[in-house]
Amino acid sequence: MNKQSAKISVIIPCFNAEFYLREALDSIVQQTYENIEIICIDDGSVDSTWNILNEFKSKYNHVKIFRNHENLRLIKTLNKAISLATGEYIARMDADDISYLDRLELQLQYLTYNKLDACGTLAELINQNGRHYGNLHQRCRLPRSIQVCSLFSSPLIHPSILIKKEILNKYYYIDDSSCYVAEDYDLWCRLIRDNIKIGIVPKVLLKYRISKHSESAAKKNIMLDNHMAIAIKQQFFFLGKAIDEQVNKILIYNDLKSIKNVDIDIFVRINKDISLIKRRFMHAASHEEMKEIQIFLYEKRMLLYLHLLKSNKFQIIVNSLLKICSILPKIGINKIICILFSKLARLFY
């Protein structure tokens, strides 16, 4: 792509980011896609974040820096960055993550070729020291299967997103307590309900840093409550009802009390909900989307049965083992390992 192609505004909120900021910014200023502006907002940091931003501004003309004189928190800072962006597209980036150098080029190609309004990427997981320990598990990558994923969880990795600016100008992030630490999940659900076309580049283009000290880790209970409310709203929109309450609590909260209190009819309720989802989404799905939806639903059932092994009821445990054995041949042992690894990784945030 040449310099006359569409302009991309990369927005990077920064708060006390001195340990990782240089590496994050290096990965953006060296992108193979050249027509970009980089908008960094220091959200009231008390470390050397502002000095580092000034360093990069002095070296690179396309780096623009702004400063909140008090900590406005993430949502206000993101919305401010959106209003400052002048590109036709906006890319998200976090101050502790690392983009592959061809990320923006490949994302824009994928978005344009597939006539999408927004797209994310796959991501490699790294720890606080930058050590690789696997890839973030994402099975739903096509628009119809992404709708199904949104019934339970955020379908996109937030700092991997590339989206048309006109879309964000219309929607923005909702700034109230109902979306706190779940602002991205709420945004994707609103876009999906309004038929905004979303996809995922089937390639790892981001190193996503998992930190025990992230905001979402510190506010885990708030995040789970808000996540549950958003998921139920999405379920009502597409299914006309919420998924079974115990199923939701097990999948979203990993609620041990719900797991230990389930009765044998939980298996009937799981099947009813899965059948409802299939009826709602399968008829209009392409062949590839049907495959993704099928695998996604198998994996959700597998997660439920794995959780149900923690039940204190012998009949529930035996039935769960039988269900696991019946699903294993359909999704394969490698995918089971991915499910377990993803579940483990999410304990960090």
Buried (B, 14 or more C-beta within 10 A) or exposed (E): BEEEBBBBBBBBBBBBBBBBBBBBBEBBBEBEBBBBBBBBBBBBBEBBBBEBBBBBBEEBEBBBBBBBEEBBBBBBBBBBBBEBBEBBBBBBBBBBBBBBBBBBBBBBBBBBEEEBBBBBBBBBBBEBEEEEEBBBBBBBBBBBBBBBBBBBBBBBBBBBBBBBBEBBEEBBBBBEEEBBBBBBBBBBBBBBBEEBBBBBBEBBBBBBBBBEEBBBBEBEEBBBBBBBBBBBBBBEBBBEEBBBEBBBBBBBBBBEEBBEBBEEEBBEBBEEBBEBBBEBBBEEBEEEBBBBBBBBBBBBBBBBBBBBEBBEBEEBBEBBEEBBEEBBEEBEEEBBEBBBBBBEBEEBB
